[in-house]
């Protein structure tokens, strides 16, 4: 735990329900190749555009009111207006909420191609990104304080957010407590269909479709695999 940056840990909690509780069920599923703090706003924007029949160029301005813990990071207060096309592009891009929001608005398939040189140098993307500003969602502060003071896990929801989108001079207000893939909702955080779709999106340019399908089928039927080292063969991906 300390190696991961925690100042202290609750060892008793880790083994308290050993064999009864699976902590993996409280894991978030991220459907976008971006920081978790961007997921709520991206979901809200995609939903609004779908419901209102909007195109990216219809949007005049977006104000994202972010979770306080995310907004505390300067990169969210002042998203960079350019991302270098080097080996750090995917990392730097994942925290650039303006860039990520535009890719979602344009309907670009989530995956490694979000950070391709073509996208990173696309002037249209940066023109639209300039219409997006961020602010702090102060209403979420109590959620963080409560998590740190009153719970043993000290976990707080990272995806609550609010947002205003202006189209033709009209303001559309959105808010969300959760993002798709969050474990805190009554419904399961993911389905086989949603996980398969993410795998297809992220790997379609790296692996042939038949290999993707074979790997999915093998994982879905893992209980029938007698020898994982031989039967669950991970394809080699060329650099």
C-alpha positions as CSV (number, residue, x, y, z in Angstrom):
1,X,0.0,0.0,0.0
2,X,2.8,2.4,0.9
3,X,4.5,1.7,-2.4
4,X,1.3,3.0,-4.1
5,X,1.5,6.3,-2.1
6,X,-0.8,5.5,0.8
7,X,0.4,6.9,4.1
8,X,-1.3,4.1,6.0
9,X,-3.5,1.1,5.4
10,X,-6.2,-0.9,7.2
11,X,-4.9,-4.4,7.0
12,X,-7.8,-5.8,8.9
13,X,-10.2,-4.5,6.4
14,X,-8.3,-6.2,3.6
15,X,-8.9,-9.7,5.1
16,X,-12.1,-9.0,7.1
17,X,-14.4,-10.9,4.7
18,X,-11.8,-13.0,3.0
19,X,-13.5,-15.7,0.9
20,X,-16.9,-13.9,1.2
21,X,-16.4,-10.4,-0.4
22,X,-14.8,-9.8,-3.7
23,X,-13.3,-6.2,-3.9
24,X,-13.2,-6.5,-7.7
25,X,-16.9,-5.9,-7.7
26,X,-16.2,-2.4,-6.5
27,X,-13.9,-1.7,-9.3
28,X,-14.7,1.1,-11.8
29,X,-14.9,0.2,-15.5
30,X,-13.5,2.9,-17.7
31,X,-14.9,3.0,-21.2
32,X,-12.8,5.9,-22.4
33,X,-8.9,6.1,-22.6
34,X,-8.9,9.0,-20.2
35,X,-8.8,10.0,-16.5
36,X,-11.8,8.9,-14.5
37,X,-12.6,12.6,-13.7
38,X,-13.5,13.0,-17.4
39,X,-16.0,10.1,-17.6
40,X,-19.0,11.9,-16.0
41,X,-18.8,15.0,-18.3
42,X,-18.2,12.8,-21.4
43,X,-21.2,10.6,-20.6
44,X,-23.4,13.7,-20.0
45,X,-22.3,15.4,-23.3
46,X,-22.8,12.2,-25.4
47,X,-26.3,11.8,-23.8
48,X,-27.3,15.4,-24.4
49,X,-26.1,15.3,-28.0
50,X,-28.0,12.1,-28.6
51,X,-31.2,13.4,-27.1
52,X,-31.1,16.9,-28.7
53,X,-29.7,15.6,-32.1
54,X,-26.7,17.9,-31.9
55,X,-23.5,17.9,-33.9
56,X,-20.1,19.0,-32.4
57,X,-20.1,22.3,-34.4
58,X,-23.5,23.2,-32.9
59,X,-22.0,23.7,-29.5
60,X,-21.1,27.3,-28.7
61,X,-19.6,26.8,-25.2
62,X,-19.3,24.2,-22.5
63,X,-18.7,24.9,-18.8
64,X,-17.8,21.8,-16.8
65,X,-18.2,22.0,-13.1
66,X,-15.7,19.4,-11.9
67,X,-15.3,17.3,-8.8
68,X,-13.1,19.3,-6.3
69,X,-10.4,16.7,-6.1
70,X,-10.0,16.7,-9.9
71,X,-10.3,20.5,-10.2
72,X,-7.5,20.9,-7.6
73,X,-5.1,19.7,-10.4
74,X,-3.8,22.5,-12.5
75,X,-4.2,20.5,-15.7
76,X,-8.0,20.5,-15.1
77,X,-8.1,24.2,-14.2
78,X,-6.1,25.2,-17.3
79,X,-6.3,22.4,-19.9
80,X,-3.2,22.7,-22.3
81,X,-4.0,24.0,-25.7
82,X,-1.5,21.6,-27.4
83,X,-0.4,18.0,-26.7
84,X,3.1,16.9,-27.9
85,X,3.0,14.0,-30.4
86,X,5.6,11.9,-28.5
87,X,5.5,8.8,-26.2
88,X,3.7,10.9,-23.5
89,X,0.8,11.8,-25.7
90,X,-1.6,9.2,-24.3
91,X,-0.8,10.2,-20.7
92,X,-1.0,13.9,-21.3
93,X,-4.1,13.6,-23.4
94,X,-5.9,11.5,-20.9
95,X,-5.9,14.4,-18.4
96,X,-6.8,17.1,-21.0
97,X,-10.6,17.2,-20.5
98,X,-11.2,19.8,-23.3
99,X,-9.5,17.5,-25.8
100,X,-11.2,14.4,-24.6
101,X,-14.7,16.1,-24.7
102,X,-14.2,17.2,-28.3
103,X,-13.2,13.7,-29.4
104,X,-16.4,12.3,-27.8
105,X,-18.5,15.1,-29.3
106,X,-17.0,14.3,-32.8
107,X,-17.9,10.6,-32.3
108,X,-14.3,9.3,-32.5
109,X,-14.2,5.7,-31.4
110,X,-12.6,5.5,-27.9
111,X,-9.2,3.8,-27.9
112,X,-5.6,4.4,-28.7
113,X,-6.4,6.4,-31.9
114,X,-7.7,9.2,-29.7
115,X,-4.0,10.1,-29.3
116,X,-2.9,9.5,-32.8
117,X,-0.7,12.2,-34.5
118,X,-3.6,13.0,-36.9
119,X,-6.0,13.8,-34.0
120,X,-3.4,15.6,-31.9
121,X,-2.6,18.0,-34.8
122,X,-6.2,18.4,-36.0
123,X,-6.9,22.2,-35.9
124,X,-10.6,21.6,-35.9
125,X,-10.3,19.6,-32.6
126,X,-8.4,22.5,-30.9
127,X,-10.8,25.1,-32.3
128,X,-13.7,23.2,-30.6
129,X,-11.6,22.6,-27.4
130,X,-11.2,26.4,-27.0
131,X,-15.0,26.6,-26.4
132,X,-14.7,24.5,-23.2
133,X,-14.0,25.9,-19.8
134,X,-13.9,24.3,-16.3
135,X,-14.9,25.3,-12.8
136,X,-15.2,23.6,-9.4
137,X,-18.4,21.8,-8.4
138,X,-18.4,23.0,-4.8
139,X,-21.4,20.9,-3.9
140,X,-19.2,17.7,-4.0
141,X,-16.9,18.9,-1.3
142,X,-19.0,17.3,1.5
143,X,-18.8,13.9,-0.3
144,X,-15.0,13.9,0.0
145,X,-14.9,15.1,3.6
146,X,-17.5,12.4,4.6
147,X,-15.5,9.7,2.8
148,X,-12.3,10.6,4.6
149,X,-13.8,11.1,8.0
150,X,-16.6,8.6,8.2
151,X,-15.7,5.5,6.1
152,X,-13.0,2.9,6.5
153,X,-12.3,2.7,2.8
154,X,-12.0,6.5,2.4
155,X,-13.3,6.1,-1.1
156,X,-15.2,9.0,-2.7
157,X,-17.0,9.1,-6.1
158,X,-14.8,10.7,-8.7
159,X,-17.4,11.0,-11.4
160,X,-20.1,13.3,-10.1
161,X,-20.2,16.5,-12.1
162,X,-22.4,19.2,-13.5
163,X,-22.2,21.0,-16.9
164,X,-23.8,23.7,-19.0
165,X,-23.8,23.5,-22.7
166,X,-24.8,26.5,-24.9
167,X,-26.4,25.9,-28.3
168,X,-27.9,28.7,-30.4
169,X,-27.8,30.9,-27.3
170,X,-29.8,28.4,-25.2
171,X,-28.2,26.9,-22.1
172,X,-28.7,23.2,-21.4
173,X,-27.8,22.2,-17.9
174,X,-26.8,18.6,-17.0
175,X,-25.7,16.9,-13.9
176,X,-24.8,13.3,-12.9
177,X,-23.9,11.5,-9.7
178,X,-22.3,8.6,-11.5
179,X,-20.7,7.7,-14.8
180,X,-21.2,4.5,-16.8
181,X,-19.1,1.7,-15.2
182,X,-19.3,3.1,-11.6
183,X,-19.8,0.5,-8.9
184,X,-21.9,2.7,-6.6
185,X,-25.1,2.3,-8.5
186,X,-27.7,-0.4,-7.9
187,X,-27.2,-1.8,-11.4
188,X,-24.1,-3.8,-12.3
189,X,-21.1,-1.6,-13.3
190,X,-20.7,-3.5,-16.5
191,X,-22.1,-6.1,-18.8
192,X,-20.4,-8.6,-21.1
193,X,-21.6,-6.6,-24.1
194,X,-20.2,-3.3,-22.8
195,X,-16.8,-4.9,-21.9
196,X,-16.6,-6.7,-25.2
197,X,-17.4,-3.4,-27.0
198,X,-14.6,-1.7,-25.1
199,X,-12.2,-4.5,-26.0
200,X,-13.2,-4.2,-29.7
201,X,-12.7,-0.4,-29.6
202,X,-9.3,-0.5,-28.0
203,X,-7.8,-3.4,-29.9
204,X,-9.4,-3.3,-33.4
205,X,-6.3,-1.7,-34.9
206,X,-3.9,-3.9,-33.0
207,X,-5.3,-7.4,-33.5
208,X,-7.3,-9.2,-36.3
209,X,-11.0,-9.6,-35.6
210,X,-10.9,-13.4,-35.4
211,X,-8.2,-13.2,-32.7
212,X,-10.2,-10.7,-30.7
213,X,-13.3,-12.9,-30.9
214,X,-11.3,-16.0,-29.9
215,X,-9.8,-14.2,-26.9
216,X,-13.2,-12.9,-25.8
217,X,-14.8,-16.4,-26.1
218,X,-11.9,-18.0,-24.1
219,X,-12.2,-15.5,-21.3
220,X,-16.0,-15.8,-21.2
221,X,-15.6,-19.5,-20.8
222,X,-12.6,-19.5,-18.5
223,X,-14.0,-22.2,-16.2
224,X,-13.7,-24.7,-19.1
225,X,-10.0,-23.9,-19.8
226,X,-8.0,-26.7,-18.2
227,X,-4.5,-25.2,-18.8
228,X,-4.4,-21.4,-19.0
229,X,-0.8,-21.3,-20.1
230,X,-1.6,-23.3,-23.2
231,X,-5.2,-22.5,-24.0
232,X,-5.4,-18.8,-23.1
233,X,-2.8,-17.6,-25.6
234,X,-2.4,-13.8,-25.8
235,X,-1.6,-12.7,-29.3
236,X,1.7,-10.9,-29.9
237,X,1.1,-7.3,-31.0
238,X,3.7,-5.7,-33.2
239,X,5.1,-2.4,-32.0
